[in-house]
Amino acid sequence: MGEAVDLGKVQETLLIPLYGRARDARRKRSVLHDTRAAEIVDGLDYDFSTFRLPNTHGSVWRAAIFDGFVRDFLADHPDGFVADLGCGLSTRFDRLDNGRLTWLDMDLADTIELRRKFVSDTDRYTMRVGSILDTDWYEAIDMSKPVLLLSEAVLLYFPSEQVTPVLQSISTAFGGALFAFDTAGTLMVQGQDRSHRDVPAQFYWACDDPADLQRYGLTVKESYSFTEPPADLARGWPLLDRLGNKVVGRFPMSKTYRFNLFECTPAR
Ligand SMILES: C[S@@+](CC[C@H](N)C(=O)[O-])C[C@H]1O[C@@H](n2cnc3c(N)ncnc32)[C@H](O)[C@@H]1O
């Protein structure tokens, strides 16, 4: 019998990318080769049979793009500090650990409790209970090192009134740090088909142009979509993914879904 899954509505969404990575790992040709995700899926007592392929596989491409942000950061700063805010059951540390970095994975209490059934802290890897909407976690970020903050598929679940003060606060607290997160345009937020969703949570925050976030102290360094993934990254994907990615990327809705790397540049 696997571990029981008893998560809140937004927390349960972590199962979509987890299952996507596990399915991808079991393919003959895989994007992420995330066999650890497959082991975790096997260790859960949960019925994944209703999950739909486009949602789960889109999250594989998204994870690969975020991995690219981390790889590039580590190429410049191999001893850097990475914090994944809303990590879910992400296995990114296992995929990218270079033996030197320091990593913090943070999520809400029920998620971290489940995560601890599969993952343990080490001297360079720790987990912490916390909300990205609060500030108590700021003390855990080691600003004596180069810092990369990640928050993948988290902020979208909150309304703009909650998200924008958080962005302003983070950019002010972590001037000079990099911050990667995804944004979804109005078309995508309004076009969600709730009756066919894998899990009940839905997106609320719409951002049509990541450059608009400059007003909260975030300067766009890189921004991609499914239509325009980083060329060097997509070149290494299996042919089916390169084709599928182009097809999915043609839908007007998904064109507005962007994967962004910002620099925190608070106004002086
Ligand atoms: C769609 S999942 C993404 C998980 C992970 N980032 C990934 O891509 O595999 C959304 C995650 O946001 C987390 N979450 C929800 N509210 C949060 C909050 N206020 N602070 C931090 N994490 C939160 C959930 O527990 C869940 O793990």
The ligand as an ORCA input file, in Angstrom:
! r2SCAN-3c Opt
* xyz 0 1
  C       0.930     22.842     -9.564
  S       1.790     22.500     -8.079
  C       3.443     22.805     -8.615
  C       4.437     22.040     -7.812
  C       5.883     22.167     -8.305
  N       6.302     23.534     -8.387
  C       6.042     21.487     -9.634
  O       6.110     22.179    -10.663
  O       6.109     20.244     -9.648
  C       1.426     23.912     -7.044
  C       2.192     23.886     -5.731
  O       2.001     25.121     -5.028
  C       1.968     24.822     -3.661
  N       1.377     25.956     -2.947
  C       0.077     26.331     -2.890
  N      -0.057     27.440     -2.166
  C       1.202     27.789     -1.765
  C       1.719     28.852     -0.980
  N       0.917     29.795     -0.474
  N       3.043     28.900     -0.758
  C       3.872     27.945     -1.269
  N       3.423     26.919     -2.031
  C       2.110     26.846     -2.261
  C       1.151     23.550     -3.613
  O       1.262     22.878     -2.376
  C       1.743     22.783     -4.773
  O       2.843     22.036     -4.374
*
